[in-house]
Structures are given as C-alpha cells and as structure tokens.
Amino acid sequence: MPWTMRSMIGLWFFLVWPVVASDTASVRRATVEVVIDGDTVTLDSGETIRLAGINTPEIKSGQPFAALAQQYLEQRVHNRQVLVENATDPVDPHDRTLAYLYTLDGDSLQLALLEAGLASAIVIAPNDRHLDEYAAAETRARLAGKGIWGVSTYRPRHAMTMTPKDRGYGFVRGRVQRTVLGKKWLEFHLARNFVILIQRARWQQYFRYSPCRLDQADVVVRGWVSGKGKRLRTTISHPFMLERCADTGQSLCHWSAAAGRLTQ
C-alpha cells in the first residue's frame, strides 16, 4: 500500500524531528491520562502539562466554550500517546510543565484549538517559539467568527468599565492616560483603576520601540487581570500581548471596534 503524506509526516516526527530539535527543545513521547481543560492535561506519569502559547476559556468560571474546548482536546488525546516538546522555560509558577503537544501524526494540538476558535494565542517570555504560526491561526479563526471570536463575551472590555469581578484572563482596551518609567517596572495607566505593568528588562529585551510612544496611544492588551480592591493590573512580558491601534495589522483593535470606540 502506498505511503500517504500523513504517514510520511508521522515517520518524520518519530525519526527525524527529535534529532533536529535536540539542540533547542526536549521532545518525548507520553500518554495523556486526564484532560483537565482545554489547555491542561495530566500524563500517566502524574506530570501536569500546560499547553504553552495558548489560553482556552476557564471551566471553573463557566466561560462560554470552556467545556467544548475540553471535549475537543479530550477526543484527540485522552488515553493516547502524544509528542511533548518542552517550552524554552518549561515550568510555570504552578509547577506545571509548559510544552507544545502533537499527535503521533505530527498535528499540533495548539494549532488545532486555535483554528477551531477555542483558544487565543499568548506569549509569556521567553516562550515564543511558535508565535508566528499561532498568531496566524488565531487571526483566521477570528476573521471567520469561529468559537470565542463569534460571541460578545470575549470582546475587549474598556478599562474604565473594569471591576474586581473582571479578574482573570481577558482583553482590555483603552487609551494610555499616564506613563511611569520606573527603574524596574514600566507602568501604563489606562484608567485610575487599571494599569499595564512591564518589567524594564523585558521591555529592553523584546520591545522594539520607545515606551514613550505609548503615551496617549489607544491600545488593546491581552493577559491575566489581577489586583487588590478596585485597583486592577495586567502584567505582560512580550509585545504580542499589547497592540497599538495606530499600527497597521493590529487585529484585536479592529475586532474591538464593534464593542464601541476606544476613546471615551
């Protein structure tokens, strides 16, 4: 029987990819025992894997498409072997392994979730290895209105309307009203109660423009909103997480337009 293209790709992953990737990534085979949610699984060894480079809706919060994202992933990996490619910085603050998952045929699980509109792309530096692919997949899903991109729940909230109930992952829009350039941290205030925080060292490493260019700029930030009381913040470490709406090709800014003007 002639070999199919999928079979050839699968063989390449088995025999060639580990050799090619050995200098930059740890690649291994493992069996998925439990699918916790759309971006987290547990292996039969007990190791918990957090899928790097994406974020899916939270089941505990009852967010739309959370259950569907879990089911989507479960159908593809539960009780099956997968290929695990460790991220550059492979351990998160919750002691989970950050990794990129593939089926034995070489299909990326992260890309599949993004293409289905069940995840958004994220970058927590230095883990940006597959950013270009993930960002492109997200854009295709958003333009098609798939999954999370087809409902108002996930549209960027204006910073001035944010409340403590809005903690967690999401998209926030607004105009930078005040910029504070500290020795260790850069602060970009979108409202009295909302600030974007970026370590100066991370800015110098990844951002290719002066922080002063954000002053009075319309932006959309993606990330985890936290804070005490009424003061909220989002801490980011990579320029992908922050879009300047004056730049061309900034898709979140265009997508958020349906939720109202950025300036208020």
KOLDRENTI-871673 format. One line per field, with one value per residue (C-alpha): chain; y, z negated, x negated. Coordinates in Angstrom, 1 decimal. Layout:
BEGIN
c: [A_...]
y: [Y_...]
z: [Z_...]
x: [X_...]
This chain:
BEGIN
c: [A_A_A_A_A_A_A_A_A_A_A_A_A_A_A_A_A_A_A_A_A_A_A_A_A_A_A_A_A_A_A_A_A_A_A_A_A_A_A_A_A_A_A_A_A_A_A_A_A_A_A_A_A_A_A_A_A_A_A_A_A_A_A_A_A_A_A_A_A_A_A_A_A_A_A_A_A_A_A_A_A_A_A_A_A_A_A_A_A_A_A_A_A_A_A_A_A_A_A_A_A_A_A_A_A_A_A_A_A_A_A_A_A_A_A_A_A_A_A_A_A_A_A_A_A_A_A_A_A_A_A_A_A_A_A_A_A_A_A_A_A_A_A_A_A_A_A_A_A_A_A_A_A_A_A_A_A_A_A_A_A_A_A_A_A_A_A_A_A_A_A_A_A_A_A_A_A_A_A_A_A_A_A_A_A_A_A_A_A_A_A_A_A_A_A_A_A_A_A_A_A_A_A_A_A_A_A_A_A_A_A_A_A_A_A_A_A_A_A_A_A_A_A_A_A_A_A_A_A_A_A_A_A_A_A_A_A_A_A_A_A_A_A_A_A_A_A_A_A_A_A_A_A_A_A_A_A_A_A_A_A_A_A_A]
y: [0.0_3.4_5.8_8.7_12.2_11.9_8.7_10.3_13.2_10.9_8.9_12.2_13.2_9.8_9.6_13.0_15.7_14.7_14.9_18.3_19.7_18.3_21.5_23.7_21.5_18.4_16.1_12.9_10.6_10.3_9.1_11.5_10.2_13.1_16.2_18.8_21.6_22.9_23.8_21.4_17.7_15.1_12.3_8.7_9.6_12.1_15.1_18.0_19.7_23.2_23.8_26.7_29.6_29.4_30.1_28.5_29.5_28.5_25.7_26.8_30.2_28.8_30.7_30.0_27.4_26.1_22.7_22.5_23.2_20.4_18.0_18.9_18.2_15.1_13.5_13.9_12.9_11.1_7.7_8.3_8.8_12.3_14.1_16.6_19.4_21.3_25.1_27.2_28.0_24.7_25.2_27.7_29.2_26.3_23.8_22.5_21.7_24.1_22.3_22.1_18.9_17.0_13.9_11.0_12.1_15.4_17.6_20.4_20.4_24.1_24.9_22.8_24.6_28.0_27.1_26.0_29.3_27.6_29.3_32.6_32.9_34.2_34.8_34.6_35.4_33.6_31.1_32.5_29.6_29.0_32.5_33.3_30.1_30.5_34.2_33.4_30.6_32.8_35.5_33.0_31.9_35.4_36.6_33.6_34.3_30.9_29.9_32.6_35.1_34.9_36.0_39.3_37.7_37.8_41.2_43.7_45.5_49.2_49.8_52.4_49.8_47.2_46.0_43.4_40.9_41.1_39.4_36.6_36.2_38.6_41.5_45.2_48.3_51.9_55.0_55.3_58.2_58.2_56.6_55.9_54.8_53.3_51.6_48.1_48.5_50.5_51.5_52.4_53.6_53.2_54.4_55.3_51.7_49.9_49.7_47.6_46.5_45.5_44.8_47.2_44.3_42.5_45.8_46.2_42.6_42.2_45.6_47.4_50.9_53.5_53.2_56.9_56.1_54.5_57.8_58.8_55.8_53.6_50.0_46.6_44.3_40.6_38.8_38.0_40.8_40.7_43.2_44.0_46.0_48.2_48.6_46.2_45.4_43.2_42.2_41.2_40.4_40.4_42.9_40.4_40.9_44.6_46.1_49.7_50.6_53.2_50.4_48.6_45.0_45.1_42.8_43.0_46.7_46.2_43.4_45.5_48.3_46.5_47.0_50.7_53.4_53.0_56.6_57.8]
z: [0.0_0.9_-1.8_-2.5_-3.2_-6.8_-7.3_-6.0_-8.3_-11.2_-10.4_-10.2_-13.7_-15.0_-13.4_-12.3_-14.4_-17.7_-16.2_-14.5_-17.7_-20.2_-20.3_-21.2_-22.7_-24.7_-22.7_-24.0_-23.8_-26.6_-27.3_-28.3_-31.2_-32.1_-30.2_-32.8_-30.5_-27.0_-27.8_-30.6_-30.7_-33.1_-31.8_-33.1_-34.9_-37.0_-35.3_-34.5_-31.1_-30.5_-26.7_-26.0_-23.7_-24.1_-26.6_-26.5_-28.4_-32.1_-33.1_-36.7_-35.7_-33.4_-30.5_-27.1_-25.0_-28.0_-28.0_-24.3_-24.3_-26.9_-24.9_-21.7_-23.3_-25.1_-21.8_-20.4_-23.2_-26.1_-26.7_-23.7_-23.1_-22.2_-21.4_-24.0_-23.1_-26.2_-26.1_-26.5_-30.1_-30.8_-34.3_-35.3_-38.8_-39.5_-38.9_-35.7_-32.6_-29.8_-26.5_-22.9_-22.2_-18.9_-17.9_-16.7_-13.1_-13.8_-14.2_-16.7_-19.3_-20.0_-16.3_-16.2_-19.2_-17.7_-14.2_-15.8_-17.7_-21.1_-22.2_-21.9_-21.4_-24.3_-24.9_-28.3_-27.6_-26.7_-25.3_-21.9_-19.8_-17.6_-17.9_-14.1_-13.5_-16.5_-15.7_-12.1_-13.2_-15.7_-13.0_-10.6_-13.3_-14.3_-10.8_-10.4_-13.6_-15.0_-18.6_-21.1_-18.3_-17.4_-20.8_-22.6_-25.9_-24.8_-23.1_-24.8_-27.8_-28.2_-31.1_-32.6_-33.0_-34.6_-38.1_-40.5_-39.0_-35.8_-37.2_-35.1_-31.5_-29.0_-26.6_-27.8_-25.7_-26.4_-26.0_-27.9_-30.2_-32.2_-31.8_-34.7_-33.7_-36.9_-37.3_-37.4_-36.1_-33.4_-34.1_-31.5_-33.1_-31.1_-33.9_-37.5_-38.5_-35.7_-34.8_-32.4_-34.0_-32.1_-33.6_-32.2_-31.5_-29.4_-27.5_-26.6_-25.5_-23.4_-22.6_-19.5_-20.3_-23.0_-25.8_-25.4_-22.1_-24.2_-25.9_-24.9_-22.5_-22.0_-22.9_-23.5_-26.0_-26.5_-29.7_-33.2_-35.2_-38.9_-41.8_-45.2_-45.9_-43.0_-41.6_-38.7_-36.7_-33.8_-33.8_-30.4_-29.1_-25.3_-22.7_-21.2_-24.3_-23.7_-20.5_-19.5_-17.5_-15.3_-13.9_-10.8_-11.0_-14.7_-14.6_-18.1_-17.8_-14.7_-16.3_-19.4_-17.3_-17.4_-21.1_-20.9_-20.3_-22.0_-23.2_-25.7]
x: [0.0_-1.5_-2.5_-0.2_-1.6_-0.2_-2.2_-5.4_-4.9_-4.3_-7.5_-9.5_-8.3_-9.4_-12.8_-14.0_-12.3_-13.8_-17.3_-16.7_-15.1_-17.6_-19.6_-16.6_-13.9_-13.3_-11.0_-9.5_-6.5_-4.0_-0.4_2.3_4.4_6.6_7.7_8.3_9.5_8.8_5.1_4.1_3.6_2.1_-0.1_0.0_-3.3_-1.4_-3.1_-0.8_-1.2_-0.1_0.1_-2.3_-1.4_2.4_5.2_8.6_11.8_11.9_14.3_14.3_15.6_18.2_16.9_18.5_16.8_14.8_16.5_16.3_12.5_12.0_14.1_12.2_8.9_10.1_11.3_7.9_5.5_7.3_5.6_3.4_-0.2_-1.4_-4.6_-5.7_-8.0_-9.1_-9.0_-12.2_-11.2_-9.4_-8.0_-5.2_-4.5_-2.1_-4.9_-3.3_-5.3_-4.9_-5.0_-3.8_-1.7_-1.5_0.4_-1.7_-0.9_-2.6_0.5_0.2_2.9_2.3_2.9_6.0_7.6_6.7_8.0_11.3_11.7_11.4_8.2_6.4_2.6_0.5_-3.2_-4.8_-8.5_-10.7_-8.2_-7.5_-8.8_-5.7_-4.2_-4.0_-2.0_0.2_1.0_1.8_4.2_5.9_6.4_8.0_10.4_11.3_11.9_14.2_16.0_15.3_15.8_14.9_14.5_18.1_19.6_19.5_18.3_14.7_14.6_12.2_13.6_12.9_10.5_12.9_15.6_13.4_14.4_12.9_15.4_13.4_10.3_8.9_7.8_9.2_8.8_8.8_8.9_8.3_6.1_2.8_3.5_0.3_-3.1_-5.5_-9.0_-10.5_-13.9_-12.4_-8.9_-7.1_-3.6_-0.9_2.3_5.4_7.7_7.4_8.1_6.3_2.6_0.4_-2.9_-6.0_-9.4_-12.0_-14.4_-11.7_-10.9_-14.6_-14.8_-11.6_-10.1_-11.4_-10.1_-10.3_-7.8_-7.1_-5.3_-2.5_-1.7_1.9_2.0_5.1_4.2_5.6_3.9_4.4_3.5_4.5_6.2_5.4_5.2_6.5_9.6_10.6_7.1_6.5_3.5_2.3_-1.4_-2.9_-6.3_-6.1_-4.9_-2.5_-0.3_0.0_1.4_1.0_4.1_2.3_0.1_1.4_2.4_3.3_6.3_7.6_8.1_10.2_12.1_12.9_14.4_17.7_17.8_17.5_14.9_11.6_11.6_14.1]
